[in-house]
């Protein structure tokens, strides 16, 4: 599992996670999210387009991040078109609580308010 972060124009951070999201990587992913929350970015995109496994730890991380973003008044979106991620989010109804876009550019554009319509993906 790897985690990288970059900042797009408009102060939108993109935290990209690749590989397996499970208990073993929970602290690393959470620290990357927390760093961006501490910086008070305009928005945060959680890039899960490279995830091969998304278990309960990943769901918990995403729910916690969405709650923190709401408390801070920060926009948050998820980028993925991977069934391995979409299916658990649909089963747990988390897909109804967070914006999900098929690509990082679409998620970034939505958070920047460029008029890209929200597209919720289903498993």
N, C-alpha and C positions, 0 to 999 in steps of 0.2 A: 504494500500500500504506500502511495506517495500523496503528499499534500503540497500544493503550490498556491501562491497567492499573487495576484497582480491587480493593478488599479486601472480601470478604464476611464476615459474622459467622462466628466460629470461626477467624479468621485464615487464611482460604483466599483466596489471590490469584487473580484471573482476568486473564490476559493475552489480550486479544482482538486477533486479526490479521485484517484485511480486505484484499481485493484479491489480488494475486499474490505468492506466496512463492517467491522465486528468489534467485539470487546477489546481485542488486542490493540486496536488503533484509536479507540474512543478518546483518549486523552490528547492525542496529537491533533485530531480533527477539532475537538472542542477548543483547544488552545488557539488554533488558527481562526476560528470564529470569534473567540473572545478578543483577540488582538484587533480585529476589524471593528467590533463593537466599541472597544476602548478608544479607537481612533474616530469614532462617531462619523463614519462614512455616510454618504447620502443613501447608499443602497448596498445590498449584499446579494450576489448571485452565488448559489451553491451549485457548482458544476459537477454533476454525477454522470456525465456522458461516458466516462471511462470506468465505471464501476462494474465489477463482475459478480459481486455478492453483496446483498444489502439486507442485513439481519435486524433484529430488534434493537440492537445498539444504534444502528444507523437511523432507525425511525425515531428513537428517543433523542438522538442528537439533533435531528431536524425539528422535532417538536419544540425542544428547548430553545433552539436558535430562533424559531419563529416567535416564541413567546418573548424572548429577550428583545428581538427587533421591534415588536409591537410596543413594549414598555419604553423603548428609547425613541419611538417615532421614526424608526428606520425601515425603509422598504426592503423586502426580502423576496427572492424568487428562486426556484429550482430549475436547472437546465438538465433535461435528460429525455431520451426517447427509448431508454432501455427497459424492456419488460421486467428484467430482474429487479429494477427499482420501482417501476410504476405499479406492478402487481401488489407488493406489500403496502405501498402507500394507498392504493385503492381499498384493499381489504381492511385496513385500519382507519379508513376515512380521512387520513391525513391529506389526501389529495384535494379534499374540500376546504382545507384550512390554509393551504399555501398555493401560490401561483406556480404552475408548472408549464414550462416552455420546452419545445423540442431541441433548441440549440442555445448556446451561450449568447450569440448575437441577438437573438430574439428576446431572451431574458433581460439582457443589458438594455436593449432599446425600450422594453416595457417599463423598466425601472426609471429610465431617463425621461419617460413620458413622451415618447416620440410618436405616439398614436398607434403603435403596434398592438392589435387587439390581443387580449389575454386568450390563451389557448390551453385549455386543460386537456391533458392526455389521459386516456384510460388504458388500462392493461388489457 
